[in-house]
Amino acid sequence: MYGSRGAGVRASVAVVALLLAGCSGGDSGDGGDGEKDRASGSDITQQPSGTDPFWVNPKGNAAAQVAAYEKAGKGEDAELIRKIAEQPTGEWIGAENPEQEAKGFTEAAEKADRDAILVLYNIPHRDCGQYSGGGAADGDAYRAWIDGVAKGIGDRPATIILEPDAVLHVVDGCTPGEFHEERYDLLKGAIEKLGALKNTKVYLDAGNAGWGDPEEIYDPLKWAGVEQADGFAVNVSNFYTTEDSIEYGKQLSSKIGDKPFVIDTSRNGNGPWTEGDEDERWCNPPGRALGESPTTKTADSLVDAYLWVKRPGESDGECKGGPKAGEWWPEYALDLAKASD
């Protein structure tokens, strides 16, 4: 097990209706002067597009927490959470209304002249039934869900992180063998469908620097269609340093056609936790910190972007006193922010 992904879909369902109702707003602006573009109707701002072309959701959980702390007169806590609220994070598309959610997020992002980051996490037999277990009922349901996502995105810009853990859980045997062939087929189909969209980039999840032998994953990634994708993603919802993630990603890239990759830097500021139960070090570890801010200006030409795929402050699962996977946990969010520069 390499990290329950904390589906994060509960909040997505809640905010997408607001976005579709036109509550998100946003001035376009190219950010070329280094000034933040102010989001309409909110004091949560977009980052300069020249450095960070991704959309900040002004209605996210962290933004709501900022407002709540300000209302309660907790200005210092509000400013700490603002470190999270004013960075673009992944929007995890829910199972029920993929077209509506994908449309809402990409329309709001386009209005702000930014790209939406969408995380697709609905593969059948997801997470081997653990903290983030679930997923589509079967292959046909998953294909229909992907069709809905694609229809919702249309021609609008989107960066997609496809199915965290899906390939790794085939390789490590966590996903039963009778589902392996179908899973590869579903991932290939999703890459083909989403990759055909005009302004969409697709990155297939490829694990993290703490995973076992990288040589075991080269062929499975190819069987899942990574060579047809725009690249792959590493360290999703995990804590390995950016330096270690670059090394791991470059090792993979050299075996799969020098594909570029993106790194989840959302919570890797202090690296991984090395204490406690080894099997659950990934789950709400204490003493962690926010990592590098999302940007396309990275330390290596093979790294397309640093992204905050996992939304900092949302639980990995019911461990170490945390709420259910994907639920907002303000105390953990504050700890992440306090530990960050």
FENMOSUL-V592022 format. One record per residue. N is the residue number from 1. RES is the residue in one letter. PSI is psi in whole degrees, -180 to 180 (NA if undefined). BURIAL is b if it has 24 or more other C-alpha atoms within 12 Angstrom, else e. D_FIRST is the distance of its C-alpha to the first C-alpha in Angstrom with 2 decimals. Layout:
BEGIN
((N/RES/PSI/BURIAL/D_FIRST) (N/RES/PSI/BURIAL/D_FIRST))
END
This chain:
BEGIN
((1/M/132/b/0.00) (2/Y/9/b/3.80) (3/G/109/b/5.99) (4/S/138/b/7.68) (5/R/-5/b/10.66) (6/G/84/b/13.42) (7/A/-37/b/15.55) (8/G/10/b/18.61) (9/V/-19/b/20.86) (10/R/-47/b/22.98) (11/A/-36/b/24.72) (12/S/-43/b/25.13) (13/V/-40/b/27.05) (14/A/-41/b/29.21) (15/V/-21/b/30.23) (16/V/-32/b/30.77) (17/A/-38/e/33.90) (18/L/-40/b/35.31) (19/L/-44/b/34.74) (20/L/-27/b/36.40) (21/A/0/e/39.23) (22/G/22/e/39.84) (23/C/-8/b/38.76) (24/S/-48/b/36.71) (25/G/-167/b/39.51) (26/G/130/b/39.54) (27/D/146/b/42.06) (28/S/-82/b/41.28) (29/G/142/b/42.61) (30/D/-3/e/41.43) (31/G/13/b/40.57) (32/G/-21/e/42.55) (33/D/4/e/44.36) (34/G/-3/e/41.20) (35/E/145/e/41.78) (36/K/143/b/39.14) (37/D/127/b/40.00) (38/R/130/b/40.49) (39/A/135/b/38.89) (40/S/133/e/41.55) (41/G/12/e/41.73) (42/S/153/b/39.20) (43/D/11/b/39.08) (44/I/127/b/35.57) (45/T/160/b/36.20) (46/Q/148/b/34.95) (47/Q/159/b/34.30) (48/P/129/b/36.78) (49/S/-23/b/35.98) (50/G/-28/e/37.06) (51/T/-40/b/34.12) (52/D/99/b/31.63) (53/P/9/b/32.37) (54/F/154/b/29.69) (55/W/132/b/30.58) (56/V/123/b/30.34) (57/N/110/b/30.18) (58/P/-1/b/32.97) (59/K/17/b/31.94) (60/G/176/b/28.31) (61/N/-42/b/26.99) (62/A/-39/b/27.69) (63/A/-41/b/31.18) (64/A/-36/b/31.87) (65/Q/-38/b/30.88) (66/V/-49/b/33.28) (67/A/-40/b/36.02) (68/A/-42/e/35.37) (69/Y/-39/e/35.56) (70/E/-41/e/38.68) (71/K/-33/e/40.30) (72/A/2/e/39.64) (73/G/18/e/41.24) (74/K/69/e/38.09) (75/G/-38/e/38.77) (76/E/-43/e/36.82) (77/D/-38/b/33.58) (78/A/-43/b/34.35) (79/E/-33/b/34.68) (80/L/-47/b/31.38) (81/I/-25/b/29.53) (82/R/-26/b/31.64) (83/K/-31/b/29.60) (84/I/-45/b/26.80) (85/A/-30/b/29.13) (86/E/18/b/31.00) (87/Q/143/b/28.15) (88/P/136/b/26.96) (89/T/163/b/23.50) (90/G/142/b/21.62) (91/E/114/b/22.85) (92/W/112/b/20.25) (93/I/130/b/22.34) (94/G/173/b/22.43) (95/A/-26/b/22.75) (96/E/-40/b/26.39) (97/N/62/b/28.49) (98/P/-40/b/26.94) (99/E/-46/b/30.39) (100/Q/-44/b/31.70) (101/E/-46/b/28.81) (102/A/-39/b/28.65) (103/K/-45/b/32.42) (104/G/-46/b/32.57) (105/F/-43/b/30.23) (106/T/-33/b/31.72) (107/E/-44/b/35.25) (108/A/-41/b/34.82) (109/A/-44/b/33.36) (110/E/-39/b/36.18) (111/K/-33/b/38.73) (112/A/6/b/37.54) (113/D/43/b/37.70) (114/R/170/b/34.00) (115/D/138/b/31.00) (116/A/143/b/28.41) (117/I/116/b/24.67) (118/L/135/b/22.99) (119/V/124/b/19.31) (120/L/118/b/18.87) (121/Y/74/b/15.93) (122/N/19/b/17.33) (123/I/142/b/16.25) (124/P/143/b/16.85) (125/H/35/b/14.09) (126/R/141/b/11.99) (127/D/21/b/8.46) (128/C/30/b/9.06) (129/G/13/e/11.31) (130/Q/-147/b/9.26) (131/Y/-37/b/10.75) (132/S/30/b/11.61) (133/G/158/b/12.32) (134/G/-139/b/15.55) (135/G/178/b/16.97) (136/A/153/b/20.24) (137/A/-36/e/21.87) (138/D/-178/e/22.34) (139/G/-42/b/23.05) (140/D/-39/e/26.46) (141/A/-38/e/25.32) (142/Y/-43/b/22.80) (143/R/-40/b/25.62) (144/A/-38/b/27.92) (145/W/-45/b/25.52) (146/I/-41/b/25.27) (147/D/-41/b/29.06) (148/G/-43/b/29.39) (149/V/-47/b/27.41) (150/A/-43/b/29.54) (151/K/-38/b/32.71) (152/G/-36/b/31.91) (153/I/-46/b/31.39) (154/G/-132/b/34.47) (155/D/5/e/35.94) (156/R/152/b/34.56) (157/P/137/b/32.37) (158/A/142/b/28.61) (159/T/120/b/25.60) (160/I/130/b/22.65) (161/I/116/b/18.95) (162/L/116/b/17.81) (163/E/74/b/14.70) (164/P/136/b/11.68) (165/D/-10/b/8.66) (166/A/-43/b/11.31) (167/V/-44/b/12.03) (168/L/-38/b/8.78) (169/H/-14/b/7.77) (170/V/-46/b/11.29) (171/V/-41/b/11.20) (172/D/-1/b/8.51) (173/G/2/e/10.25) (174/C/-38/e/7.93) (175/T/125/b/10.84) (176/P/145/e/14.05) (177/G/-31/e/16.45) (178/E/-12/e/19.22) (179/F/-3/b/17.58) (180/H/-50/b/16.88) (181/E/-43/e/20.44) (182/E/-41/b/20.73) (183/R/-46/b/17.66) (184/Y/-42/b/19.14) (185/D/-42/b/22.46) (186/L/-40/b/21.35) (187/L/-43/b/19.82) (188/K/-43/b/22.99) (189/G/-40/b/25.15) (190/A/-43/b/23.63) (191/I/-43/b/24.16) (192/E/-45/b/27.67) (193/K/-49/b/28.57) (194/L/-35/b/27.41) (195/G/-20/b/28.49) (196/A/-13/e/31.95) (197/L/151/b/32.50) (198/K/-42/e/35.02) (199/N/33/e/33.24) (200/T/136/b/29.52) (201/K/137/b/27.00) (202/V/125/b/23.68) (203/Y/118/b/20.66) (204/L/134/b/17.78) (205/D/138/b/14.29) (206/A/26/b/13.41) (207/G/-153/b/10.40) (208/N/171/b/11.29) (209/A/-15/b/13.27) (210/G/0/b/10.72) (211/W/163/b/9.11) (212/G/-122/e/10.74) (213/D/113/e/14.06) (214/P/-27/b/15.10) (215/E/-24/e/17.71) (216/E/-14/e/15.39) (217/I/-10/b/14.79) (218/Y/-58/b/18.47) (219/D/-45/e/19.83) (220/P/-38/b/17.10) (221/L/-40/b/17.66) (222/K/-42/b/21.34) (223/W/-28/b/21.05) (224/A/-2/b/19.46) (225/G/17/b/22.51) (226/V/-29/b/21.54) (227/E/-21/b/25.03) (228/Q/-12/b/26.58) (229/A/171/b/24.55) (230/D/-19/b/25.82) (231/G/-156/b/22.87) (232/F/168/b/19.15) (233/A/142/b/17.04) (234/V/154/b/14.87) (235/N/22/b/13.13) (236/V/125/b/12.91) (237/S/17/b/12.24) (238/N/-171/b/11.43) (239/F/7/b/14.02) (240/Y/145/b/14.89) (241/T/159/b/18.65) (242/T/-40/b/20.58) (243/E/-48/b/22.15) (244/D/-35/b/19.00) (245/S/-37/b/17.74) (246/I/-45/b/21.16) (247/E/-45/b/21.08) (248/Y/-46/b/17.77) (249/G/-40/b/19.09) (250/K/-34/b/22.45) (251/Q/-43/b/21.12) (252/L/-47/b/19.52) (253/S/-38/b/22.64) (254/S/-20/e/24.96) (255/K/-9/e/23.61) (256/I/51/b/23.67) (257/G/26/e/27.14) (258/D/39/e/26.84) (259/K/142/b/25.08) (260/P/170/b/24.85) (261/F/167/b/21.76) (262/V/155/b/21.01) (263/I/132/b/18.98) (264/D/109/b/17.58) (265/T/16/b/19.54) (266/S/-37/b/19.52) (267/R/27/b/18.22) (268/N/17/b/18.16) (269/G/-33/b/21.67) (270/N/12/b/20.90) (271/G/-174/b/17.88) (272/P/156/b/14.66) (273/W/140/b/15.07) (274/T/15/e/15.53) (275/E/178/e/16.36) (276/G/-167/e/15.21) (277/D/119/e/12.32) (278/E/-34/e/10.13) (279/D/-15/e/6.95) (280/E/26/b/8.26) (281/R/-23/b/10.17) (282/W/-15/b/8.92) (283/C/105/b/10.40) (284/N/48/b/14.15) (285/P/143/b/14.89) (286/P/164/b/18.67) (287/G/19/b/21.02) (288/R/171/b/19.49) (289/A/157/b/21.87) (290/L/147/b/22.50) (291/G/-161/b/22.43) (292/E/142/b/25.00) (293/S/149/b/26.62) (294/P/136/b/26.03) (295/T/158/b/28.48) (296/T/0/b/29.36) (297/K/96/e/31.06) (298/T/177/b/28.46) (299/A/-3/e/28.69) (300/D/142/e/28.36) (301/S/-23/e/29.98) (302/L/-13/b/26.86) (303/V/109/b/25.08) (304/D/-34/b/26.40) (305/A/153/b/25.28) (306/Y/130/b/23.37) (307/L/154/b/22.07) (308/W/86/b/20.80) (309/V/-53/b/18.36) (310/K/135/b/16.69) (311/R/113/b/19.73) (312/P/134/b/20.19) (313/G/-9/b/20.97) (314/E/138/b/18.88) (315/S/148/b/16.37) (316/D/-17/b/12.59) (317/G/179/b/13.08) (318/E/70/e/15.17) (319/C/153/b/14.28) (320/K/35/e/16.79) (321/G/8/e/19.48) (322/G/159/b/18.12) (323/P/-174/b/19.21) (324/K/154/b/17.34) (325/A/130/b/14.90) (326/G/-11/b/17.28) (327/E/146/b/20.22) (328/W/136/b/22.37) (329/W/92/b/22.38) (330/P/-34/b/25.53) (331/E/-41/b/25.22) (332/Y/-39/b/21.91) (333/A/-43/b/23.52) (334/L/-43/b/26.54) (335/D/-42/b/24.69) (336/L/-46/b/23.05) (337/A/-40/b/26.52) (338/K/-33/b/28.34) (339/A/-2/e/26.27) (340/S/154/b/27.01) (341/D/NA/e/30.21))
END
